[in-house]
Amino acid sequence: MFTTRPELSGDFGMVASTHWLASATGMSVLERGGNAFDAAVAAGFVLQVAEPHLNGPGGEVPILLWSEAEQKVSVVCGQGVAPAAATIERFTDELGLDIVPGTGLLAATVPGAFGGWMLMLERWGTWKLADVLAPVIHYAEHGVPALERISATIESVAGMFKEDWPTSAATWLPGGHVPEPGSKLANPVLAATYRKLVAEAEAASSTREGQLAAARKAWYEGFVAEAIADFSAKTAWRDSSGEVHGGLLTGDDLAGWSATVEEPVTFDYHGYTVAKTGPWGQGPTFLQQLALLADSDLGAMGHLSADYIHTVTEAAKLAFADREAWYGDTDVPMSDLLDPAYNAERRRLIGAEASFELRPGAPGGRTPRLPDFPAPGTASDAPGISGGRRAPQGVGEPTVGRNTGEQVVSPDGRVKGDTCHLDVVDRHGNMVSATPSGGWLQSSPTIPELGFCLGTRGQMFWLQEGVAAALRPGTRPRTTLSPSFALRDGKPWLAFGTPGGDQQDQWSPNFFLAVVHGKLNLQEAIDAPMFHTEHFPSSFFPRASRPGVLHVEDRVDPGVLAELRRRGHEVEVQDSWTLGRLSAVARDGAFLKAAANPRGAQGYAVGR
């Protein structure tokens, strides 16, 4: 099979990510004696500057890692929570909203990325704060080459920045102009923020651990928290509701939160064990798909045959229907959702034709409850936007629009952000899979003292009592961020993932199944034509769904596309090399391996 680049193989270390500067940064850390955790932290911070339209300091990060010393998989939750003042009544009764805006200050949760990275560095890493932040300070001060997608994103929101968000215009429109693709794009204010953080940490302690503790304190209780709280309380900005609103985050919200280490949710499949975050994120939908497919002979069907795509797609529809009914930062019946008897019953719903229904199950006999979704389709009159009011651009997150690749320009001009991903394996056998996101430059106005904006992950809450993902103060939104880890025959094997919002746990299972059943190597599986469905409601403003719609890259055989249409799928053919942004690293026998996505010409794997 043709591949765009080789699957890398070596025995020292491997780093793969969605941007070459992050991959090179991570590898430089390994070369200088750092371990996988040091490398992942340094690379993760560089992504904030290299891909600012896809993540930022005000965002969040879930991490799956394998510690060779501990011989186990752990989850680091760097997902912040809703403010104490963020109640359903506040949004509906006081503000008159029926959906959380996709931009602005109202959708901000506690920015958890910094806490997540620091927790991993402190517990499993070896480097000091100054060392892991040196690369991001350099790039923020001196600039990175502006990706074409960065320029396109800024251009799409330049009018809004100038008219409504002047602090963002000051940061992202140097000299009042959209930066040209390939030009140097710097963020000196962010560089100063990180320099001040290092200075305060080093003044507070001479030890690595003491400095990391001091940095967390400065972020969540010190000068960073004070700037965030003041900006939320004392400013107001137009958001995607079309109205002007201030924020709800307070200093107490930031001070009361900390990143956590959790056990993963796992599922055994054909000799492999796949690990994901808990159902406060969508990660277990991957496991539910495997449970539904456990008795299907995908190998005999043939990779990317009509039978194969149909079966995998219909399983995804069922798993994501359960996500809508059951997932959230609450008591989720995960053991029942993965129970063999439950999945045997659910499997019978996969018929010969495409389903157009959203069909959640009844795990353990419980009655499912779905939110009151917006009507299917792409709504121009999105909930929360009254007629005649101009809504700003920059809404939402993900990623796929007709023939636009990873960056979506919606019919009304809203440009949506996306996500980043990175994977690392070192010579000791430690492995990391991390999916940082949120705080996109187009999310909300830049905080001028800090050089970054808050995230808008709160848009994933429902303003409806009694549903699993309902807005509740102090809880995590049901995030789409979904790093993946797999063991083979009980031994650590594969760290992988992708940006893509709701598509993350379709593209990642498709990659995994291509390796397991299609017998493709890592690069072949990443390069293979990708597909996904838009059948279920989006996690992002304005929460629309497109029942029965199946996106398939045009490299899939035309006869397969015709057969899928015959089975009832609303097939929308996408341009070649437009779906998926996967990367992966592996421990495979005596060697370490890595591969990265060629789509968009920015992802890269490095190693030796």
C-alpha positions as CSV (number, residue, x, y, z in Angstrom):
1,M,0.0,0.0,0.0
2,F,1.2,3.5,-0.8
3,T,2.1,5.7,2.2
4,T,3.0,9.3,2.3
5,R,5.9,8.7,4.6
6,P,7.5,5.7,6.3
7,E,6.4,4.1,9.6
8,L,9.2,5.2,11.8
9,S,11.1,2.5,13.7
10,G,13.9,2.7,16.3
11,D,14.8,2.0,19.9
12,F,15.6,5.4,21.5
13,G,12.3,7.4,21.4
14,M,9.5,8.6,19.3
15,V,7.3,11.7,19.2
16,A,4.3,12.2,16.9
17,S,1.9,15.2,16.9
18,T,-0.2,17.5,14.8
19,H,2.6,20.1,14.3
20,W,6.3,19.5,13.4
21,L,7.5,22.1,15.9
22,A,5.9,20.2,18.8
23,S,7.3,16.9,17.6
24,A,10.8,18.3,17.2
25,T,10.5,19.9,20.7
26,G,9.5,16.7,22.3
27,M,12.3,14.8,20.6
28,S,14.8,17.4,21.7
29,V,13.8,16.8,25.3
30,L,14.3,13.0,24.8
31,E,17.7,13.6,23.3
32,R,18.7,15.7,26.3
33,G,17.8,13.0,28.8
34,G,14.2,13.9,29.5
35,N,11.6,11.2,29.7
36,A,8.3,10.8,27.8
37,F,6.4,12.9,30.3
38,D,8.9,15.8,30.2
39,A,8.8,15.6,26.4
40,A,5.0,15.6,26.2
41,V,4.7,18.7,28.5
42,A,7.3,20.7,26.5
43,A,5.6,19.7,23.2
44,G,2.1,20.4,24.6
45,F,3.0,24.0,25.5
46,V,4.6,24.6,22.1
47,L,1.3,23.5,20.5
48,Q,-0.3,26.5,22.2
49,V,1.8,28.8,20.0
50,A,2.2,26.7,16.9
51,E,-1.5,26.0,16.6
52,P,-3.2,28.8,18.5
53,H,-6.4,28.4,16.5
54,L,-6.7,24.9,17.8
55,N,-5.7,25.2,21.5
56,G,-4.4,27.7,24.0
57,P,-3.4,28.2,27.6
58,G,-7.0,28.8,28.6
59,G,-8.1,25.4,27.4
60,E,-7.9,21.9,28.8
61,V,-6.1,18.5,28.3
62,P,-7.0,14.9,29.1
63,I,-4.0,12.6,29.1
64,L,-3.6,8.8,29.1
65,L,-0.1,7.6,30.1
66,W,1.8,4.4,30.7
67,S,4.3,4.5,33.6
68,E,6.9,1.8,33.2
69,A,7.8,2.1,36.8
70,E,4.2,1.7,38.0
71,Q,3.3,-0.8,35.2
72,K,-0.1,0.7,34.7
73,V,-2.2,3.1,32.6
74,S,-3.4,6.3,34.3
75,V,-5.6,9.2,33.3
76,V,-4.7,12.8,34.0
77,C,-7.8,14.9,34.0
78,G,-6.9,18.5,33.0
79,Q,-10.6,19.3,32.3
80,G,-11.8,22.3,34.3
81,V,-15.3,22.6,35.7
82,A,-18.2,25.0,35.4
83,P,-18.2,28.1,37.7
84,A,-20.2,28.1,40.9
85,A,-22.4,30.8,39.4
86,A,-23.1,28.8,36.2
87,T,-26.6,27.4,36.9
88,I,-29.4,26.6,34.4
89,E,-31.6,29.2,36.0
90,R,-28.9,31.9,35.5
91,F,-28.7,31.1,31.8
92,T,-32.4,30.6,31.1
93,D,-34.2,32.9,33.5
94,E,-31.8,35.8,33.9
95,L,-30.1,35.8,30.5
96,G,-32.9,34.4,28.4
97,L,-30.8,31.7,26.7
98,D,-31.8,28.1,25.9
99,I,-28.3,27.0,24.9
100,V,-24.9,28.0,26.1
101,P,-23.1,30.3,23.7
102,G,-20.3,29.0,21.6
103,T,-18.1,32.1,22.0
104,G,-17.4,34.7,24.6
105,L,-17.1,34.5,28.4
106,L,-20.3,32.7,29.5
107,A,-19.1,29.3,28.2
108,A,-15.7,29.5,30.1
109,T,-14.8,26.7,32.5
110,V,-11.8,26.7,34.7
111,P,-8.8,26.5,32.4
112,G,-7.4,23.0,33.2
113,A,-4.6,22.5,30.7
114,F,-1.9,24.1,32.9
115,G,-2.9,22.1,35.9
116,G,-3.0,18.9,33.9
117,W,0.4,19.3,32.4
118,M,1.9,20.3,35.8
119,L,0.5,17.3,37.5
120,M,2.0,14.9,35.0
121,L,5.3,16.7,35.1
122,E,5.4,16.6,38.9
123,R,4.4,13.0,39.4
124,W,6.1,11.3,36.5
125,G,8.5,13.8,34.9
126,T,12.0,14.8,35.8
127,W,12.6,18.3,34.4
128,K,12.1,21.7,36.0
129,L,9.5,24.2,35.1
130,A,12.0,26.6,33.4
131,D,13.3,23.8,31.2
132,V,9.9,22.6,29.9
133,L,8.7,26.2,29.3
134,A,11.8,27.4,27.6
135,P,10.7,26.3,24.1
136,V,7.2,27.9,24.3
137,I,8.7,31.1,25.7
138,H,11.2,31.2,22.7
139,Y,8.5,30.6,20.1
140,A,6.0,33.0,21.7
141,E,8.7,35.7,21.8
142,H,10.3,35.2,18.4
143,G,7.4,33.8,16.5
144,V,6.4,30.7,14.6
145,P,5.7,30.3,10.8
146,A,2.0,31.1,10.5
147,L,0.1,28.1,9.1
148,E,-2.2,28.8,6.2
149,R,-5.1,27.7,8.5
150,I,-4.0,30.2,11.2
151,S,-4.2,33.0,8.6
152,A,-7.5,31.7,7.3
153,T,-9.0,31.5,10.8
154,I,-7.8,35.0,11.7
155,E,-9.1,36.4,8.4
156,S,-12.5,34.9,9.0
157,V,-12.8,36.6,12.4
158,A,-10.9,39.8,11.7
159,G,-14.0,41.9,11.3
160,M,-15.4,40.6,14.6
161,F,-12.1,41.3,16.3
162,K,-12.0,44.9,15.0
163,E,-15.6,45.6,15.8
164,D,-16.3,43.6,19.0
165,W,-13.1,42.1,20.5
166,P,-10.4,44.8,20.2
167,T,-8.1,43.0,22.7
168,S,-8.0,40.1,20.3
169,A,-7.4,42.4,17.4
170,A,-4.3,43.8,19.2
171,T,-3.0,40.2,19.6
172,W,-3.8,38.5,16.3
173,L,-3.8,41.4,13.8
174,P,-0.3,42.8,14.0
175,G,-0.2,46.2,12.4
176,G,-4.0,45.9,11.9
177,H,-3.5,43.2,9.3
178,V,-4.1,39.4,9.0
179,P,-0.7,37.7,9.2
180,E,0.3,36.2,5.9
181,P,0.8,32.4,5.6
182,G,4.4,31.7,6.3
183,S,5.1,34.9,8.1
184,K,6.4,35.0,11.7
185,L,3.6,35.1,14.2
186,A,4.6,36.0,17.8
187,N,2.8,36.5,21.1
188,P,5.2,38.5,23.3
189,V,2.6,39.0,26.0
190,L,2.2,35.2,26.4
191,A,5.9,34.9,26.5
192,A,6.0,37.5,29.3
193,T,3.3,35.6,31.2
194,Y,5.3,32.3,31.1
195,R,8.5,34.2,32.0
196,K,6.8,35.7,35.1
197,L,5.5,32.3,36.0
198,V,9.0,30.8,36.0
199,A,10.4,33.8,37.9
200,E,7.8,33.5,40.7
201,A,8.3,29.8,40.9
202,E,12.1,30.0,41.2
203,A,11.8,32.8,43.8
204,A,9.5,30.7,45.8
205,S,11.6,27.5,46.0
206,S,14.9,26.0,45.0
207,T,13.5,22.5,44.4
208,R,11.7,21.1,41.3
209,E,8.6,20.1,43.2
210,G,8.5,23.4,45.1
211,Q,8.7,25.4,41.9
212,L,5.9,23.3,40.2
213,A,3.7,23.9,43.3
214,A,4.5,27.6,43.2
215,A,3.7,27.8,39.5
216,R,0.3,26.1,40.0
217,K,-0.4,28.6,42.8
218,A,0.5,31.5,40.6
219,W,-1.8,30.2,37.9
220,Y,-4.8,29.3,40.0
221,E,-4.5,31.7,42.9
222,G,-1.9,34.3,41.9
223,F,-1.5,36.8,39.1
224,V,-3.0,34.6,36.3
225,A,-6.1,33.9,38.3
226,E,-6.5,37.5,39.3
227,A,-6.3,38.6,35.7
228,I,-8.8,36.0,34.6
229,A,-11.3,36.8,37.4
230,D,-11.0,40.6,36.8
231,F,-11.5,40.2,33.1
232,S,-14.6,38.0,33.7
233,A,-16.2,40.3,36.2
234,K,-15.3,43.7,34.8
235,T,-15.7,43.3,31.0
236,A,-18.5,42.2,28.7
237,W,-18.4,41.1,25.0
238,R,-20.7,40.1,22.2
239,D,-20.9,36.4,21.9
240,S,-22.7,33.9,19.7
241,S,-26.1,34.7,21.3
242,G,-25.8,38.0,19.6
243,E,-25.8,39.8,22.9
244,V,-23.1,41.3,25.2
245,H,-22.3,39.3,28.3
246,G,-19.7,39.2,31.0
247,G,-18.2,36.1,32.5
248,L,-19.0,33.9,35.5
249,L,-15.5,32.6,36.4
250,T,-14.2,33.8,39.8
251,G,-11.0,33.6,41.7
252,D,-12.7,31.1,44.0
253,D,-13.5,28.9,41.0
254,L,-9.9,28.7,40.0
255,A,-8.5,28.3,43.5
256,G,-10.9,25.5,44.2
257,W,-10.0,23.3,41.3
258,S,-7.1,21.0,40.7
259,A,-6.2,18.4,38.1
260,T,-6.7,14.7,39.1
261,V,-5.3,11.3,38.4
262,E,-7.9,8.6,37.7
263,E,-8.3,5.0,36.6
264,P,-9.1,4.5,32.9
265,V,-12.2,2.7,31.6
266,T,-11.1,-0.4,29.6
267,F,-12.4,-3.0,27.3
268,D,-10.8,-6.2,26.1
269,Y,-11.1,-6.9,22.3
270,H,-9.5,-9.8,20.4
271,G,-6.4,-9.9,22.6
272,Y,-6.2,-6.1,22.9
273,T,-7.2,-3.9,25.9
274,V,-8.2,-0.4,25.0
275,A,-8.1,2.3,27.7
276,K,-10.0,5.6,27.7
277,T,-11.0,8.4,30.1
278,G,-14.2,8.1,32.1
279,P,-17.6,9.0,30.7
280,W,-17.2,12.6,31.7
281,G,-15.7,12.6,28.2
282,Q,-16.9,10.8,25.2
283,G,-14.0,8.3,25.3
284,P,-16.0,5.2,26.3
285,T,-17.9,5.4,23.1
286,F,-14.8,3.9,21.5
287,L,-15.2,0.9,23.9
288,Q,-18.9,0.6,23.2
289,Q,-18.2,0.4,19.5
290,L,-15.7,-2.4,20.1
291,A,-18.3,-4.2,22.3
292,L,-20.8,-3.9,19.5
293,L,-18.4,-5.2,16.9
294,A,-16.9,-8.0,19.0
295,D,-18.8,-10.7,17.1
296,S,-18.5,-9.1,13.7
297,D,-15.9,-10.7,11.3
298,L,-14.5,-7.4,10.1
299,G,-11.4,-9.1,8.7
300,A,-13.5,-11.3,6.4
301,M,-15.5,-8.3,5.3
302,G,-12.3,-6.6,4.0
303,H,-11.1,-3.2,5.1
304,L,-13.2,-0.4,3.6
305,S,-15.6,-2.7,1.9
306,A,-19.3,-1.6,1.9
307,D,-20.0,-4.3,4.6
308,Y,-17.2,-3.0,6.7
309,I,-18.0,0.7,6.5
310,H,-21.7,0.0,7.0
311,T,-21.2,-2.2,10.1
312,V,-18.7,0.2,11.7
313,T,-20.9,3.2,11.1
314,E,-24.1,1.6,12.4
315,A,-22.2,0.6,15.6
316,A,-21.0,4.1,16.0
317,K,-24.6,5.4,15.8
318,L,-25.6,3.2,18.6
319,A,-22.7,4.0,20.8
320,F,-23.1,7.8,20.4
321,A,-26.8,7.5,21.0
322,D,-25.9,6.1,24.4
323,R,-23.5,9.0,24.9
324,E,-26.4,11.4,24.5
325,A,-28.5,9.6,27.0
326,W,-26.0,8.5,29.6
327,Y,-22.6,10.3,29.5
328,G,-21.7,13.3,31.8
329,D,-19.9,14.2,35.0
330,T,-22.4,12.1,37.0
331,D,-23.2,8.5,37.9
332,V,-22.9,6.7,34.6
333,P,-23.8,2.9,34.3
334,M,-20.5,2.1,32.5
335,S,-20.3,-1.5,33.5
336,D,-23.9,-2.1,32.2
337,L,-23.1,-0.2,28.9
338,L,-20.2,-2.6,28.3
339,D,-21.9,-5.7,29.5
340,P,-21.9,-8.5,26.9
341,A,-25.6,-9.2,27.2
342,Y,-26.5,-5.6,26.7
343,N,-24.3,-5.3,23.6
344,A,-25.6,-8.6,22.2
345,E,-29.1,-7.1,22.4
346,R,-27.9,-3.8,20.9
347,R,-26.1,-5.5,18.1
348,R,-29.3,-6.9,16.8
349,L,-30.3,-3.3,15.9
350,I,-27.6,-3.2,13.2
351,G,-29.6,-4.1,10.1
352,A,-28.9,-4.3,6.4
353,E,-29.9,-0.6,5.9
354,A,-28.8,2.6,7.4
355,S,-30.6,3.8,10.5
356,F,-32.0,7.3,10.6
357,E,-33.0,7.1,14.3
358,L,-31.2,8.0,17.5
359,R,-31.6,4.8,19.6
360,P,-30.1,4.9,23.1
361,G,-30.3,1.7,25.1
362,A,-31.6,0.8,28.5
363,P,-28.5,-0.4,30.4
364,G,-29.5,-2.4,33.5
365,G,-33.1,-1.7,32.7
366,R,-32.8,2.0,33.2
367,T,-35.0,4.3,31.0
368,P,-32.9,6.5,28.8
369,R,-33.5,10.3,28.7
370,L,-32.3,12.4,25.8
371,P,-32.1,16.2,25.8
372,D,-34.5,18.2,23.7
373,F,-32.3,18.6,20.7
374,P,-32.5,21.3,18.0
375,A,-34.2,20.1,14.9
376,P,-32.0,18.0,12.6
377,G,-30.1,19.8,9.9
378,T,-27.8,22.8,9.8
379,A,-29.9,25.5,11.4
380,S,-29.3,29.1,10.3
381,D,-31.6,30.2,13.1
382,A,-29.5,28.5,15.8
383,P,-30.9,28.2,19.3
384,G,-29.9,31.2,21.4
385,I,-29.8,33.6,18.4
386,S,-32.9,35.7,18.0
387,G,-33.8,36.9,14.6
388,G,-32.1,40.1,13.4
389,R,-29.2,40.0,15.8
390,R,-25.7,39.6,14.4
391,A,-23.9,36.7,16.0
392,P,-20.1,36.8,15.9
393,Q,-18.0,34.3,14.2
394,G,-15.7,31.8,15.8
395,V,-18.3,29.4,17.2
396,G,-17.8,25.9,18.4
397,E,-15.0,23.4,17.9
398,P,-15.0,20.7,15.3
399,T,-13.7,20.0,12.4
400,V,-15.3,18.7,9.3
401,G,-17.3,20.6,6.8
402,R,-18.0,19.8,3.2
403,N,-14.6,19.7,1.4
404,T,-12.9,22.1,3.8
405,G,-10.7,19.6,5.6
406,E,-10.1,20.2,9.3
407,Q,-11.1,23.8,9.3
408,V,-14.8,24.5,8.9
409,V,-16.4,27.6,7.5
410,S,-20.1,27.3,8.1
411,P,-22.7,28.8,5.8
412,D,-23.2,31.8,8.1
413,G,-19.5,32.5,8.3
414,R,-18.8,31.0,11.7
415,V,-15.3,29.4,11.8
416,K,-14.9,26.6,14.2
417,G,-11.8,25.7,16.1
418,D,-10.3,22.2,16.5
419,T,-7.9,20.4,18.7
420,C,-4.3,19.1,18.8
421,H,-2.8,15.8,19.7
422,L,0.5,14.4,20.6
423,D,2.0,11.0,21.5
424,V,5.4,10.1,23.0
425,V,7.3,6.9,23.8
426,D,10.8,6.9,25.4
427,R,13.6,4.3,25.6
428,H,12.4,3.3,29.1
429,G,9.0,2.3,27.8
430,N,7.0,5.2,29.2
431,M,4.2,6.4,26.9
432,V,1.9,9.4,26.6
433,S,-1.3,10.2,24.6
434,A,-2.6,13.7,25.1
435,T,-5.3,15.8,23.4
436,P,-5.0,19.5,24.3
437,S,-7.7,21.8,23.1
438,G,-9.8,24.8,23.9
439,G,-8.9,28.4,24.4
440,W,-8.7,28.9,20.6
441,L,-7.8,32.4,19.5
442,Q,-11.4,32.7,18.2
443,S,-13.0,31.4,21.4
444,S,-13.3,34.6,23.4
445,P,-11.6,38.0,23.7
446,T,-7.9,37.9,24.6
447,I,-7.1,38.9,28.2
448,P,-4.6,41.7,27.5
449,E,-2.4,41.2,30.6
450,L,-1.9,37.5,29.8
451,G,-1.9,37.1,26.0
452,F,-4.5,34.4,25.8
453,C,-8.2,33.9,26.0
454,L,-10.5,31.7,28.0
455,G,-12.0,28.5,26.6
456,T,-15.6,27.8,25.7
457,R,-16.0,24.2,26.7
458,G,-19.2,25.0,28.7
459,Q,-21.1,25.0,25.4
460,M,-21.2,21.2,25.8
461,F,-23.6,21.5,28.8
462,W,-27.3,21.2,28.2
463,L,-29.6,23.8,29.9
464,Q,-32.1,21.1,30.7
465,E,-32.6,19.6,34.2
466,G,-32.4,15.9,34.6
467,V,-30.2,15.0,31.6
468,A,-26.8,13.4,32.1
469,A,-24.8,16.4,30.6
470,A,-26.9,19.1,32.3
471,L,-25.1,22.2,33.5
472,R,-24.3,22.0,37.2
473,P,-21.8,24.2,39.0
474,G,-18.5,22.5,39.7
475,T,-19.0,19.7,37.2
476,R,-17.0,18.9,34.0
477,P,-18.6,19.4,30.6
478,R,-19.0,16.2,28.6
479,T,-15.9,16.8,26.6
480,T,-15.1,15.3,23.2
481,L,-11.4,15.3,23.9
482,S,-10.3,11.6,23.7
483,P,-6.8,10.3,23.8
484,S,-6.4,6.6,23.4
485,F,-4.2,3.8,24.7
486,A,-4.1,0.1,23.9
487,L,-2.3,-2.9,25.4
488,R,-1.7,-6.1,23.3
489,D,-1.7,-9.4,25.2
490,G,-1.5,-7.4,28.4
491,K,1.6,-5.4,27.4
492,P,1.7,-1.7,26.6
493,W,1.5,-1.3,22.9
494,L,-0.1,1.8,21.3
495,A,-0.7,5.5,22.2
496,F,-2.8,7.3,19.7
497,G,-5.4,9.9,19.0
498,T,-6.7,12.7,16.8
499,P,-8.4,16.1,16.8
500,G,-11.9,16.2,15.5
501,G,-14.5,16.9,18.1
502,D,-17.3,14.3,17.8
503,Q,-15.3,12.6,15.1
504,Q,-12.4,11.7,17.5
505,D,-14.0,8.5,18.6
506,Q,-14.9,7.5,15.1
507,W,-11.5,8.3,13.4
508,S,-9.6,6.7,16.3
509,P,-11.6,3.4,16.3
510,N,-11.3,3.3,12.5
511,F,-7.5,3.6,12.7
512,F,-7.4,0.9,15.5
513,L,-9.6,-1.5,13.5
514,A,-7.5,-0.9,10.4
515,V,-4.4,-2.1,12.3
516,V,-6.1,-5.0,14.1
517,H,-8.3,-6.4,11.3
518,G,-6.8,-4.7,8.2
519,K,-3.3,-5.7,9.2
520,L,-2.0,-2.3,8.2
521,N,1.0,-0.7,9.8
522,L,0.6,2.6,11.7
523,Q,1.3,4.8,8.7
524,E,-0.8,2.8,6.4
525,A,-3.7,3.0,8.8
526,I,-3.3,6.7,9.1
527,D,-3.0,7.3,5.4
528,A,-6.0,5.0,4.5
529,P,-9.2,6.7,3.4
530,M,-11.3,7.8,6.4
531,F,-15.0,8.0,7.1
532,H,-17.4,9.1,9.8
533,T,-21.1,9.8,10.4
534,E,-22.8,13.1,11.4
535,H,-25.9,11.1,12.5
536,F,-26.0,12.2,16.1
537,P,-26.3,15.7,17.7
538,S,-23.1,17.8,17.7
539,S,-21.5,18.5,21.1
540,F,-21.0,22.1,19.9
541,F,-23.1,25.2,19.4
542,P,-25.6,25.1,17.8
543,R,-25.9,21.3,18.6
544,A,-27.3,20.3,15.2
545,S,-27.4,16.7,13.8
546,R,-27.6,15.3,10.3
547,P,-29.3,11.8,10.6
548,G,-28.0,9.2,8.2
549,V,-25.2,11.4,6.7
550,L,-22.0,9.6,6.1
551,H,-18.8,11.4,5.1
552,V,-16.3,9.3,3.1
553,E,-13.1,10.4,1.4
554,D,-13.2,10.1,-2.4
555,R,-10.4,7.6,-2.4
556,V,-12.8,4.9,-1.4
557,D,-13.9,2.7,-4.3
558,P,-16.8,4.2,-6.3
559,G,-18.6,0.8,-6.2
560,V,-18.4,0.9,-2.4
561,L,-20.0,4.3,-2.3
562,A,-22.8,3.2,-4.6
563,E,-23.5,0.2,-2.4
564,L,-23.6,2.4,0.7
565,R,-26.1,4.7,-1.0
566,R,-28.1,1.7,-1.9
567,R,-28.3,0.7,1.7
568,G,-29.7,4.1,2.5
569,H,-26.7,6.1,3.7
570,E,-26.7,9.8,2.8
571,V,-23.2,9.6,1.5
572,E,-21.3,12.9,1.1
573,V,-18.0,12.4,-0.6
574,Q,-15.1,14.5,0.8
575,D,-12.0,15.5,-1.0
576,S,-8.9,13.2,-0.8
577,W,-6.8,13.6,2.4
578,T,-9.3,15.7,4.3
579,L,-10.7,13.5,7.1
580,G,-8.7,12.7,10.2
581,R,-5.6,14.0,11.8
582,L,-4.3,10.9,13.6
583,S,-0.9,10.3,15.1
584,A,0.5,7.3,17.0
585,V,3.5,5.8,18.8
586,A,4.0,2.1,19.7
587,R,6.1,-0.4,21.5
588,D,6.3,-3.3,19.0
589,G,8.7,-6.1,20.1
590,A,12.3,-4.8,20.2
591,F,11.4,-1.5,18.5
592,L,9.6,1.7,19.1
593,K,7.4,3.0,16.2
594,A,5.6,6.1,15.2
595,A,3.4,7.6,12.4
596,A,1.6,10.9,11.8
597,N,-1.0,12.4,9.6
598,P,-0.1,13.9,6.3
599,R,-3.4,15.8,5.9
600,G,-2.9,19.5,6.1
601,A,0.8,19.2,5.7
602,Q,1.7,19.9,9.3
603,G,1.6,16.7,11.4
604,Y,4.9,15.0,11.9
605,A,6.5,12.0,13.6
606,V,10.1,12.0,14.6
607,G,12.3,9.4,16.3
608,R,15.3,7.2,16.2
